[in-house]
Every structure is written in structure tokens, then in C-alpha cells.
Amino acid sequence: MEKYCIFKLVNNIHKICVFLLITAFPVFSQSEQNISGNDPFWRQALGGAVLSLPHVQAQSAVIAIDGGNIRAYSASGTPMWFYSARGRISPFVTRSREGTSYLSRTNGALIAVNRSGRELWRRNTGDPLIAEIVIGWDGRLFVPTEKKLSCYTASGNLLWTRVFEADFSIAPKLDRSGGIILALENNQVYKIDPFGNAQVYALSGIPAAILSVERQQILAIYKDGRMELLGSAADWFVSASSDVNTVVIFPRLPAPPIAAINRGGNAAAVMENGRIALVSIDERKIMWEGDTHIREITRAGRRAEMEVKMLFDERGIYVLSKDGASGFSADGRRLWYTLLENAAAIPAFGDDGVLYSGGNDWILYAYKIEDRFLPVRNGLYGPVPEGSYGMGRPHSIYLTDIIIDENDLKNKLDQIEAGISAGRVGANEPAWTTFLLTVSAGKDHIQNRVKAIQLLGQIGSRETISWLMDIFRKESEPLIKAAAASAVGVIGVDPDGIAIQTFLYTIIQSYGIKDEQVLLAIVTATGALCRFSGPPLSETGIRILNLLTENSNPGVVRRQANSELSSLR
């Protein structure tokens, strides 16, 4: 009996030890060559060498491959479309919330490709991309090329350009106000608003990362581990380079940082030693540290890749490199790590918990890492923007500039048109938009109202769509009604379906519209929106176009509707 009890005790201890050993290992340990415990969710041959990390958006992933090609796959791995730029491309692809992909050829051709793989437009930027395009809140594009940042509308109209004295050391990224922050090789940081106005800060060292934080400030994290806030009030913070010792400042990171990201009042930094640290910005202290997959690589005696991408969302903090990926909870628990071999680019981690990795073997792998989905507030197309630029309504500060005299009004409109044509909207955009919104909603000077509406379309902020559709619904004058519909087609995007639903209601209501100008404007605008955005908006758009092919409509309208339908096939 005594021997039996001893045996049972030893056996239980053995089981406990085995359990502890198992739980001490990462949740996933896998590679693209020898996957242990977690096979790829799916894999697809790419037909070429991988150029870029996959970009996950709109329930699909796109990836750039050698030879100037882009391929798209659904979340389940089904090939969706293939696009050829007909020339070499830069290794950067960005997607908008509608699923439009933006890329550039190495000759400087900026290209937009819709979510069905159809090229929408090309513009010559003069130089190829040197980093990913950043998408603004209203769909505008911040395009980084050599020593230059340009801003385009979603439909490809140039709004402004800013040229710098030095190359980028940290690529442009969206800040908390919907503008851009970036760093240059001369250790200057630029904070640029959506209209091209800039604030410049001098750094006290070489930055590893810059982060947009509360109070419209920038947290600079230096390569020597120091941290300081830029643009802060003097009575709230003293720079880390200050000689004043009576003010609490940020602690130095325990090792040189290589990447950082922030959310709320916390910033996470990955360091060269493979460790991750979470810093409380408000409390100015390191809250916790942990080991990433990079640490596991170095422990095994291998040389780790030091290029890192990071995510920080409601699920936690994610660290991505060619060697693999790691996931952490906000309180510092390492949820999982996975090791990748033979990866050609940094993987991407989707909102659905799938890790996408392009291999040197020309295969795209998808690993189901988490069952959790990122909870986001989605519109018709993807996550709703974090804020607004205020372009959807007139601003009282600019209303004093409104002109009453018809000739002066025309001259002002001509001046705005010239600025738009030259790509020099820039800092004038808020004042010009207020002027155009006010003129467009007036009751006199029909031709000037039409011109104002057309120019709103060319400035291209989708925030003006509601205003334009309000004019469309309320206006009885066909010229104004047609201009409002056409302007939305020029803007090119309708991510909330406001215009397309207005058009549908207009077509199917009992008394309908019989004016050819208005119907043609609806047809061309609907075709443009469908080509840009694809389903689900295009499903309603195709219904509109089919209704307008019916015999009860004018012949010219039926022919144009059939032409638009053919262009969507």
C-alpha cells in the first residue's frame, strides 16, 4: 500500500512537471519549412519573388511580386485578381478602406488599382515611392518620394507638395489629428497637417521612432534609449536633454530601440536585444518588459532580423519581423510567438487573427494564430475614420470672405480653379472649401453655383458628399442637380453609400426624374463609383444602371447606362 501511494505521488509529480514543461513553451512554434503544431491555414503559389509585406484589408490580402505584379487573395485563400503594372514596381502597396491598392512603378508612375484588379488612374510623381502611401481620414493620399511629400485626392488630383532638405529617416505616418509626422536625416521632425502646413522640431539625437501622442505632441524615442516629448507645455514637461533635475523625466530604455508604437497613454518599444517594453507616457515609467520571438532567435545563436513592424490595438501588442511574430496582452503576458523560416518580407497580421507571410519559395502562407477578431466600428467599407477634417460644412471664420458681386464671384472661382489645376490647393483648402460650399448652396447665379460644385468635386474630399447629396435632393434646377451628382463621381469614392442610395431612391421613387442631364449625371457618377469601390456598393450601382436601361428612359441615357455596365464586366 505504501509503495502504491509513493508510486501514485511520483506519477502525479511527473504529470505536473510534464504539464509545466508544455505550458512553458510558446503557444505556437512554427516555420514555413517545418511547421510544428500549426499547419498553414492555406498557401498559394505566387509565381514570382515577394517584394512587399502583404497588405490586409477589405477581407483580403494583396502582395507585390517581382516583375511588376500584384496579386490578391481572399481571407480563405482564393485567388481574387492579378494586376500587372507593365514595369518594375517599388516594394510598397497601400490599400484604402474601399480596398483600392496604391503603388508606384520605379519610373515614378503612381497607380491606383481597384478591389477587382482594374487600374483606375496613373499620375507621374517624378520619383518612385520610398515608403508606403498613407491614407488620410477623407481618403486623401500622402505620397512619400525622395525628399518630397505630396498629397493627392483619392481620384488622383494633386493638392499640394512639400520638398525637404534631407532624406526621410522615419517614414511618414498618420498622426492623431489626421495629418502626418515624419523625421529627416538632419534630425528634424515635421508635423504636417492635412493641408500642408508644417511645424518643425529639432531633435537632440538620432531617432529610432516618433509617435503622435495626446495634446498634439510627439514622443521622440532615440536610438540611445532616451525619450522626450516635442511640442509640450513648459510647465508640464522638461525635455530629456534638459539640465533641470527637479522635474521627473522619462526613464531611458534598457537597450537601444528599433521600433515603437503607441495607443492611448502607453507606448511599446522593441529593442535590439529582442525585448519589448511598455512605457506609460502619463506616469513616465516602464510598466513591464517581455521577450519577443527575436529573443528566441538570438538565444538559439542565430542572427535576428532587426527590421520590425508593430501593431497595438484592442487585442494587444504584436511584433512582426522576417523571423516570425509575437503577441502580448496589454498587461505584459506573452500570448504566443511563432518562428518563420524562409520569409522574404515582414509578415502581416490581420484583424481576423491570421498571419500572412510571403516566402522566398514564392509561396504566400496564411497561419491561423488567434480566434479573436479585432472589434472595429465598420462602415460599408472597412473601419470608420478616427476623425474628420471638417470639410463637410462651411467654417464661420472664413465666411467674412464670401463675395456677393457676380463678377467678383466669377473671378474668385477662376482663381480657385487655377490653384486646383496647378496642384496648389494646400493651406487654402479650408477657406476655399467654405467658399465653394456656400456658393453651391446659394439661390442665385446658377452658372457660378455649377462651377462651385464642380470645383468641390475636384478638391475631392469625401466629407463633402453629404452636402452635395443634400443639394441634389432639395434642388429643382436640373443643372444644379446634375452638377451635384457629377461631382460625387469626380470625387470617386462613396464609402458610406450616401450617394449611391440617394441615386437609387431617386430612380425608383414613384414620380422619378425624366431630365436627361440629371439622368446622365447619375449614370456616369454611378459607373465611376462602382469602378472605384466594387462590391457591395457596385451591387446597388448595377441595379441603378439596369433600371436606367429600361425603355421608359431617354435613348441617350439607356446607351450610356449600357456602356457603364459593360465597363464593369
Secondary structure per residue as TSV (DSSP state, phi and psi in degrees):
chain	resnum	aa	ss	phi	psi
A	1	M	-	360.0	-44.9
A	2	E	H	-62.5	-41.5
A	3	K	H	-64.1	-38.4
A	4	Y	H	-63.3	-43.4
A	5	C	H	-63.0	-42.1
A	6	I	H	-62.6	-41.1
A	7	F	H	-60.8	-45.4
A	8	K	H	-62.2	-41.0
A	9	L	H	-62.5	-46.8
A	10	V	H	-62.0	-41.6
A	11	N	H	-63.5	-40.9
A	12	N	H	-66.6	-42.0
A	13	I	H	-60.3	-41.4
A	14	H	H	-59.6	-44.2
A	15	K	H	-63.5	-40.8
A	16	I	H	-62.8	-43.5
A	17	C	H	-62.3	-42.8
A	18	V	H	-61.3	-44.1
A	19	F	H	-59.4	-44.7
A	20	L	H	-64.7	-38.3
A	21	L	H	-63.9	-42.1
A	22	I	H	-65.4	-46.6
A	23	T	H	-71.9	-15.1
A	24	A	H	-75.2	-18.7
A	25	F	S	-85.5	159.8
A	26	P	-	-63.0	158.7
A	27	V	S	-60.2	-42.0
A	28	F	-	-128.6	138.9
A	29	S	B	-135.5	107.7
A	30	Q	-	-147.6	159.7
A	31	S	-	-144.0	163.2
A	32	E	S	-72.2	-18.5
A	33	Q	S	-95.9	-37.4
A	34	N	S	-137.8	83.1
A	35	I	-	-80.4	128.0
A	36	S	B	-115.2	110.8
A	37	G	S	85.5	-8.4
A	38	N	-	-153.8	93.0
A	39	D	-	-70.5	158.9
A	40	P	-	-57.9	140.3
A	41	F	S	-60.9	-43.0
A	42	W	E	-159.8	165.2
A	43	R	E	-142.9	148.8
A	44	Q	E	-142.1	134.0
A	45	A	E	-70.9	134.3
A	46	L	-	-94.4	-24.7
A	47	G	S	78.6	16.3
A	48	G	S	-178.9	167.6
A	49	A	-	-72.7	142.3
A	50	V	B	-75.0	132.3
A	51	L	-	-102.9	-36.1
A	52	S	S	-128.5	162.1
A	53	L	-	-68.0	150.2
A	54	P	-	-63.7	145.6
A	55	H	E	-111.9	116.3
A	56	V	E	-99.5	123.1
A	57	Q	E	-168.8	151.4
A	58	A	T	56.1	44.5
A	59	Q	T	55.7	32.8
A	60	S	E	-157.1	167.3
A	61	A	E	-127.8	136.6
A	62	V	E	-118.2	150.1
A	63	I	E	-145.1	139.6
A	64	A	E	-90.6	135.4
A	65	I	E	-126.8	162.5
A	66	D	T	-59.5	148.5
A	67	G	T	96.9	4.8
A	68	G	T	81.4	29.0
A	69	N	E	-114.4	150.1
A	70	I	E	-124.1	134.4
A	71	R	E	-122.6	145.3
A	72	A	E	-124.3	141.7
A	73	Y	E	-132.5	145.3
A	74	S	E	-72.5	170.5
A	75	A	T	-62.4	-22.2
A	76	S	T	-94.6	2.1
A	77	G	S	96.2	3.9
A	78	T	-	-75.7	127.0
A	79	P	E	-59.8	130.8
A	80	M	E	-105.1	-50.0
A	81	W	E	-160.0	163.7
A	82	F	E	-132.5	134.5
A	83	Y	E	-130.8	136.9
A	84	S	E	-114.8	126.2
A	85	A	-	-81.8	-3.7
A	86	R	S	59.1	44.6
A	87	G	S	162.7	168.0
A	88	R	-	-65.4	145.2
A	89	I	B	-123.3	157.7
A	90	S	-	-75.0	153.5
A	91	P	S	-82.0	47.9
A	92	F	-	-139.7	126.6
A	93	V	-	-131.9	130.2
A	94	T	E	-123.2	144.1
A	95	R	E	-121.2	141.8
A	96	S	-	-85.3	174.9
A	97	R	T	-65.3	-21.9
A	98	E	T	-79.9	-7.8
A	99	G	-	91.1	7.9
A	100	T	-	-71.9	132.9
A	101	S	E	-99.2	134.3
A	102	Y	E	-116.9	131.7
A	103	L	E	-149.2	177.6
A	104	S	E	-143.1	148.8
A	105	R	B	-80.1	160.9
A	106	T	T	-69.6	-10.9
A	107	N	T	-88.4	3.9
A	108	G	S	96.0	5.9
A	109	A	E	-78.6	116.8
A	110	L	E	-87.4	129.8
A	111	I	E	-128.3	138.0
A	112	A	E	-113.0	130.5
A	113	V	E	-126.0	127.3
A	114	N	-	-76.6	176.1
A	115	R	T	-72.5	1.2
A	116	S	T	-107.2	3.7
A	117	G	S	87.6	13.9
A	118	R	-	-96.9	133.0
A	119	E	E	-70.2	129.5
A	120	L	E	-94.5	-45.7
A	121	W	E	-163.1	163.9
A	122	R	E	-133.3	143.3
A	123	R	E	-135.6	148.0
A	124	N	E	-93.4	112.5
A	125	T	-	-92.4	-9.0
A	126	G	S	91.2	-32.4
A	127	D	S	-141.4	155.6
A	128	P	-	-74.6	165.9
A	129	L	-	-63.0	143.3
A	130	I	S	-111.6	-1.2
A	131	A	S	-163.7	176.5
A	132	E	-	-66.5	145.3
A	133	I	-	-67.8	142.6
A	134	V	E	-106.2	133.0
A	135	I	E	-95.6	125.4
A	136	G	-	-80.1	174.2
A	137	W	T	-61.2	-32.3
A	138	D	T	-103.9	18.3
A	139	G	S	92.3	-4.8
A	140	R	-	-66.1	155.8
A	141	L	E	-112.3	127.4
A	142	F	E	-100.4	112.3
A	143	V	E	-110.1	111.0
A	144	P	E	-92.0	121.4
A	145	T	E	-123.5	-174.5
A	146	E	T	-59.7	116.4
A	147	K	T	55.3	28.3
A	148	K	E	-152.1	141.9
A	149	L	E	-125.5	124.4
A	150	S	E	-117.4	150.7
A	151	C	E	-119.0	124.0
A	152	Y	E	-120.0	155.2
A	153	T	-	-75.5	167.0
A	154	A	T	-60.5	-26.9
A	155	S	T	-94.1	9.0
A	156	G	S	94.2	13.5
A	157	N	-	-86.6	131.4
A	158	L	E	-75.2	128.7
A	159	L	E	-100.9	-42.2
A	160	W	E	-165.7	163.1
A	161	T	E	-138.8	138.7
A	162	R	E	-126.8	128.1
A	163	V	E	-104.7	139.2
A	164	F	-	-112.1	162.7
A	165	E	S	-83.0	-18.9
A	166	A	S	-136.6	167.1
A	167	D	-	-72.5	162.3
A	168	F	E	-71.9	134.0
A	169	S	E	-100.7	-29.4
A	170	I	E	-128.4	123.5
A	171	A	E	-63.6	152.3
A	172	P	E	-57.8	143.0
A	173	K	E	-143.2	156.8
A	174	L	E	-72.5	135.8
A	175	D	-	-100.5	-177.3
A	176	R	T	-69.6	-15.6
A	177	S	T	-100.4	7.7
A	178	G	S	83.6	6.3
A	179	G	S	-96.9	-152.9
A	180	I	E	-128.4	140.4
A	181	I	E	-121.1	146.2
A	182	L	E	-157.3	163.2
A	183	A	E	-126.8	147.1
A	184	L	E	-109.1	163.7
A	185	E	T	-64.1	-18.9
A	186	N	T	-87.1	15.6
A	187	N	S	62.6	38.5
A	188	Q	E	-110.7	143.7
A	189	V	E	-111.9	133.1
A	190	Y	E	-110.3	132.0
A	191	K	E	-113.0	111.2
A	192	I	E	-116.6	127.4
A	193	D	-	-79.0	172.9
A	194	P	T	-61.3	-14.5
A	195	F	T	-106.4	8.8
A	196	G	S	93.9	-3.1
A	197	N	-	-71.9	139.3
A	198	A	E	-128.8	145.6
A	199	Q	E	-113.8	139.5
A	200	V	E	-120.3	135.2
A	201	Y	E	-124.5	138.6
A	202	A	E	-91.3	132.1
A	203	L	-	-91.4	156.0
A	204	S	S	-96.7	10.5
A	205	G	S	-173.7	-169.1
A	206	I	-	-89.9	121.7
A	207	P	E	-81.5	143.1
A	208	A	E	-96.1	-28.9
A	209	A	E	-159.3	152.7
A	210	I	E	-130.4	137.8
A	211	L	E	-128.9	139.0
A	212	S	E	-86.5	121.3
A	213	V	E	-123.7	-172.0
A	214	E	G	-59.1	162.1
A	215	R	G	62.7	26.4
A	216	Q	G	58.5	33.3
A	217	Q	E	-103.8	167.8
A	218	I	E	-121.2	128.1
A	219	L	E	-95.1	115.6
A	220	A	E	-94.4	127.3
A	221	I	E	-113.6	116.2
A	222	Y	E	-89.0	159.9
A	223	K	T	-67.1	-17.5
A	224	D	T	-90.3	5.9
A	225	G	S	95.2	-7.0
A	226	R	-	-74.7	156.8
A	227	M	E	-135.5	142.1
A	228	E	E	-152.0	154.5
A	229	L	E	-95.9	139.1
A	230	L	E	-109.8	138.5
A	231	G	S	79.5	21.5
A	232	S	-	-91.4	159.7
A	233	A	-	-71.3	139.6
A	234	A	T	-61.6	-31.0
A	235	D	T	-83.7	0.5
A	236	W	T	-110.7	-29.3
A	237	F	-	-153.0	143.3
A	238	V	-	-115.8	133.9
A	239	S	-	-56.3	151.1
A	240	A	T	-63.5	-19.6
A	241	S	T	-88.8	0.4
A	242	S	-	-74.3	153.3
A	243	D	S	-88.6	-2.4
A	244	V	-	-76.4	123.9
A	245	N	-	-102.8	-3.0
A	246	T	S	-86.6	-6.6
A	247	V	S	-107.7	134.3
A	248	V	-	-69.9	127.5
A	249	I	-	-118.9	175.7
A	250	F	-	-67.1	144.3
A	251	P	-	-72.9	156.4
A	252	R	-	-78.7	137.6
A	253	L	-	-63.0	146.9
A	254	P	S	-70.8	-10.7
A	255	A	S	-152.5	160.4
A	256	P	-	-58.6	128.4
A	257	P	E	-81.2	153.2
A	258	I	E	-121.6	-19.1
A	259	A	E	-161.8	155.4
A	260	A	E	-153.2	158.6
A	261	I	E	-153.4	157.4
A	262	N	E	-138.4	159.5
A	263	R	E	-154.0	129.1
A	264	G	T	60.5	-131.0
A	265	G	T	-97.2	17.0
A	266	N	E	-123.4	146.8
A	267	A	E	-126.7	135.8
A	268	A	E	-111.4	135.5
A	269	A	E	-129.4	134.8
A	270	V	E	-98.2	137.1
A	271	M	E	-112.6	165.1
A	272	E	T	-60.6	-25.4
A	273	N	T	-81.5	5.4
A	274	G	S	85.1	4.4
A	275	R	E	-91.7	155.9
A	276	I	E	-119.8	141.5
A	277	A	E	-129.4	138.6
A	278	L	E	-105.0	126.2
A	279	V	E	-111.4	129.0
A	280	S	E	-81.8	116.9
A	281	I	T	-70.2	-39.5
A	282	D	T	-70.2	-43.3
A	283	E	T	-84.9	-12.7
A	284	R	T	55.6	52.0
A	285	K	E	-152.4	157.8
A	286	I	E	-80.9	122.1
A	287	M	E	-84.9	-39.9
A	288	W	E	-163.0	164.1
A	289	E	E	-131.9	156.4
A	290	G	E	-156.7	170.9
A	291	D	E	-97.5	126.7
A	292	T	-	-89.6	179.0
A	293	H	H	-62.8	-24.8
A	294	I	H	-62.8	-37.3
A	295	R	H	-61.8	-39.1
A	296	E	H	-65.8	-36.2
A	297	I	H	-64.2	-48.3
A	298	T	H	-67.9	-33.1
A	299	R	H	-64.1	-31.4
A	300	A	T	-81.4	2.3
A	301	G	T	83.6	10.1
A	302	R	-	-95.1	156.6
A	303	R	-	-84.4	123.1
A	304	A	-	-89.9	146.8
A	305	E	-	-71.7	134.8
A	306	M	-	-99.9	-1.2
A	307	E	-	-85.2	123.8
A	308	V	-	-132.8	141.0
A	309	K	E	-113.3	149.5
A	310	M	E	-132.4	149.4
A	311	L	E	-125.5	146.1
A	312	F	E	-144.6	106.0
A	313	D	S	-138.6	-165.2
A	314	E	S	-64.6	-24.6
A	315	R	S	-76.1	-35.2
A	316	G	-	155.1	-154.6
A	317	I	E	-117.9	133.0
A	318	Y	E	-125.3	136.0
A	319	V	E	-116.7	126.3
A	320	L	E	-126.3	132.6
A	321	S	E	-148.5	173.9
A	322	K	T	-59.7	-25.9
A	323	D	T	-78.4	-17.6
A	324	G	E	154.6	-152.5
A	325	A	E	-153.4	155.3
A	326	S	E	-136.8	148.3
A	327	G	E	-126.8	134.5
A	328	F	E	-128.6	146.3
A	329	S	-	-77.6	163.7
A	330	A	T	-63.9	-23.6
A	331	D	T	-92.8	8.5
A	332	G	S	102.0	-0.6
A	333	R	-	-75.2	131.8
A	334	R	E	-79.7	113.8
A	335	L	E	-77.0	-37.8
A	336	W	E	-170.2	162.0
A	337	Y	E	-145.5	154.6
A	338	T	E	-139.4	140.4
A	339	L	E	-104.3	135.4
A	340	L	-	-115.5	138.6
A	341	E	S	-117.0	147.4
A	342	N	S	72.1	18.8
A	343	A	B	-76.6	135.5
A	344	A	S	-89.5	-18.9
A	345	A	S	-152.0	166.9
A	346	I	-	-62.0	135.9
A	347	P	-	-73.1	172.0
A	348	A	E	-122.7	143.4
A	349	F	E	-114.2	119.2
A	350	G	-	-85.1	165.6
A	351	D	T	-63.6	-17.2
A	352	D	T	-95.0	10.0
A	353	G	S	80.6	14.7
A	354	V	E	-101.2	134.1
A	355	L	E	-99.5	123.4
A	356	Y	E	-106.6	127.8
A	357	S	E	-136.6	125.9
A	358	G	E	-91.0	125.8
A	359	G	B	-95.6	160.9
A	360	N	T	-66.9	-12.2
A	361	D	T	-87.9	12.5
A	362	W	S	66.8	31.6
A	363	I	E	-124.3	137.9
A	364	L	E	-96.4	124.0
A	365	Y	E	-107.9	143.6
A	366	A	E	-125.2	122.7
A	367	Y	E	-113.2	128.6
A	368	K	E	-82.1	104.1
A	369	I	-	-95.1	-43.9
A	370	E	-	-128.4	150.7
A	371	D	S	-90.7	-9.9
A	372	R	-	-77.8	141.9
A	373	F	-	-107.7	143.9
A	374	L	-	-69.7	120.6
A	375	P	-	-77.3	111.5
A	376	V	-	-129.2	153.9
A	377	R	-	-86.9	101.9
A	378	N	B	-95.6	143.8
A	379	G	-	-96.4	-156.4
A	380	L	S	-60.7	-35.3
A	381	Y	S	-127.0	100.7
A	382	G	S	64.5	-169.9
A	383	P	B	-61.4	139.9
A	384	V	-	-71.9	137.8
A	385	P	-	-55.9	152.1
A	386	E	S	-69.9	-22.6
A	387	G	-	-159.9	-169.4
A	388	S	-	-132.6	150.4
A	389	Y	-	-88.8	-2.2
A	390	G	S	75.5	22.7
A	391	M	T	-87.0	-1.1
A	392	G	T	-88.5	0.2
A	393	R	S	-151.3	155.6
A	394	P	-	-67.9	147.8
A	395	H	-	-105.7	128.8
A	396	S	G	-58.5	-30.0
A	397	I	G	-61.3	-25.3
A	398	Y	G	-102.3	-4.2
A	399	L	G	-68.6	-20.6
A	400	T	G	-67.2	-16.5
A	401	D	G	-88.9	-2.1
A	402	I	-	-67.0	134.3
A	403	I	-	-102.7	140.2
A	404	I	-	-99.6	-41.9
A	405	D	S	-60.5	133.8
A	406	E	H	-64.9	-40.9
A	407	N	H	-66.1	-43.6
A	408	D	H	-63.2	-36.5
A	409	L	H	-61.5	-45.2
A	410	K	H	-63.6	-41.8
A	411	N	H	-62.4	-39.2
A	412	K	H	-65.5	-41.7
A	413	L	H	-63.4	-39.8
A	414	D	H	-63.4	-39.5
A	415	Q	H	-63.1	-43.7
A	416	I	H	-65.2	-42.0
A	417	E	H	-60.5	-42.2
A	418	A	H	-63.5	-40.6
A	419	G	H	-64.4	-39.9
A	420	I	H	-65.8	-44.6
A	421	S	H	-62.4	-32.3
A	422	A	T	-86.8	-1.7
A	423	G	T	69.8	32.7
A	424	R	-	-125.0	51.3
A	425	V	-	-77.7	-60.1
A	426	G	G	46.7	-128.6
A	427	A	G	-65.5	-14.7
A	428	N	G	-76.4	-13.8
A	429	E	H	-55.0	-48.6
A	430	P	H	-59.5	-45.0
A	431	A	H	-68.6	-44.1
A	432	W	H	-64.4	-41.2
A	433	T	H	-64.6	-42.7
A	434	T	H	-57.8	-45.3
A	435	F	H	-60.3	-47.3
A	436	L	H	-68.2	-39.8
A	437	L	H	-61.2	-43.0
A	438	T	H	-67.4	-45.3
A	439	V	H	-64.6	-41.3
A	440	S	H	-62.7	-29.4
A	441	A	T	-94.8	5.7
A	442	G	-	-70.8	-176.9
A	443	K	S	-115.5	-9.3
A	444	D	S	-118.4	175.1
A	445	H	-	54.9	68.2
A	446	I	H	-57.4	-43.9
A	447	Q	H	-63.7	-38.3
A	448	N	H	-68.2	-35.9
A	449	R	H	-64.3	-43.1
A	450	V	H	-59.9	-44.3
A	451	K	H	-62.8	-42.3
A	452	A	H	-61.9	-41.2
A	453	I	H	-65.2	-42.2
A	454	Q	H	-61.0	-41.0
A	455	L	H	-69.4	-32.5
A	456	L	H	-60.5	-40.7
A	457	G	H	-61.9	-38.3
A	458	Q	H	-73.0	-34.2
A	459	I	H	-65.3	-33.3
A	460	G	-	81.2	17.0
A	461	S	-	-80.5	125.6
A	462	R	G	-69.6	-8.1
A	463	E	G	-67.5	-18.0
A	464	T	G	-87.1	-3.0
A	465	I	H	-61.6	-44.1
A	466	S	H	-59.8	-41.2
A	467	W	H	-62.7	-45.5
A	468	L	H	-64.7	-40.4
A	469	M	H	-71.5	-28.6
A	470	D	H	-65.4	-41.9
A	471	I	H	-62.6	-44.4
A	472	F	H	-58.2	-44.4
A	473	R	H	-69.6	-40.3
A	474	K	H	-88.3	-25.1
A	475	E	-	-79.3	138.1
A	476	S	-	-99.5	-20.9
A	477	E	-	-71.1	118.7
A	478	P	H	-57.4	-38.9
A	479	L	H	-59.8	-42.0
A	480	I	H	-69.6	-43.9
A	481	K	H	-59.8	-45.4
A	482	A	H	-65.7	-39.4
A	483	A	H	-63.7	-40.2
A	484	A	H	-64.6	-42.0
A	485	A	H	-64.8	-45.9
A	486	S	H	-62.0	-37.4
A	487	A	H	-61.3	-37.6
A	488	V	H	-66.5	-37.5
A	489	G	H	-62.7	-36.0
A	490	V	H	-69.6	-40.5
A	491	I	H	-56.4	-40.8
A	492	G	-	92.9	-20.7
A	493	V	-	-124.5	149.7
A	494	D	-	-147.0	63.8
A	495	P	T	-63.2	-20.8
A	496	D	T	-102.0	2.0
A	497	G	-	70.4	18.3
A	498	I	H	-63.5	-49.2
A	499	A	H	-70.3	-44.5
A	500	I	H	-64.8	-36.3
A	501	Q	H	-71.2	-35.2
A	502	T	H	-63.9	-42.9
A	503	F	H	-62.6	-43.7
A	504	L	H	-61.7	-46.5
A	505	Y	H	-60.2	-40.7
A	506	T	H	-62.8	-38.8
A	507	I	H	-74.0	-38.9
A	508	I	H	-94.6	-9.1
A	509	Q	S	-62.0	157.2
A	510	S	S	-57.5	-41.1
A	511	Y	S	-93.3	-17.5
A	512	G	-	60.0	-170.3
A	513	I	-	-127.7	133.0
A	514	K	-	-113.1	-7.9
A	515	D	-	-70.1	126.9
A	516	E	H	-62.0	-41.2
A	517	Q	H	-58.9	-45.6
A	518	V	H	-68.0	-45.0
A	519	L	H	-63.6	-40.8
A	520	L	H	-64.6	-38.2
A	521	A	H	-64.4	-40.6
A	522	I	H	-62.9	-42.9
A	523	V	H	-60.9	-51.9
A	524	T	H	-67.9	-38.1
A	525	A	H	-66.2	-41.7
A	526	T	H	-62.8	-43.9
A	527	G	H	-60.0	-43.7
A	528	A	H	-63.2	-44.2
A	529	L	H	-65.0	-40.5
A	530	C	H	-65.1	-42.1
A	531	R	H	-64.3	-37.4
A	532	F	H	-72.9	-48.0
A	533	S	H	-99.7	-28.1
A	534	G	-	68.4	-165.7
A	535	P	T	-68.8	152.9
A	536	P	T	-83.6	-13.0
A	537	L	H	-60.1	-38.4
A	538	S	H	-67.4	-23.2
A	539	E	H	-63.3	-44.0
A	540	T	H	-68.5	-39.6
A	541	G	H	-60.9	-41.6
A	542	I	H	-65.4	-35.9
A	543	R	H	-62.1	-42.7
A	544	I	H	-60.6	-47.6
A	545	L	H	-64.2	-38.7
A	546	N	H	-64.1	-39.6
A	547	L	H	-61.9	-34.8
A	548	L	T	-82.8	-2.3
A	549	T	T	-89.4	-5.1
A	550	E	S	-67.9	154.3
A	551	N	T	-62.9	-21.5
A	552	S	T	-71.0	-11.1
A	553	N	S	-95.9	155.8
A	554	P	-	-57.4	149.5
A	555	G	H	-57.3	-42.6
A	556	V	H	-63.8	-33.4
A	557	V	H	-70.0	-43.9
A	558	R	H	-61.0	-43.0
A	559	R	H	-64.1	-42.8
A	560	Q	H	-67.4	-38.1
A	561	A	H	-63.5	-41.9
A	562	N	H	-64.5	-38.2
A	563	S	H	-63.1	-42.7
A	564	E	H	-65.6	-40.7
A	565	L	H	-61.5	-41.0
A	566	S	H	-62.7	-35.4
A	567	S	H	-71.3	-16.1
A	568	L	T	-92.8	-7.1
A	569	R	-	-82.3	360.0
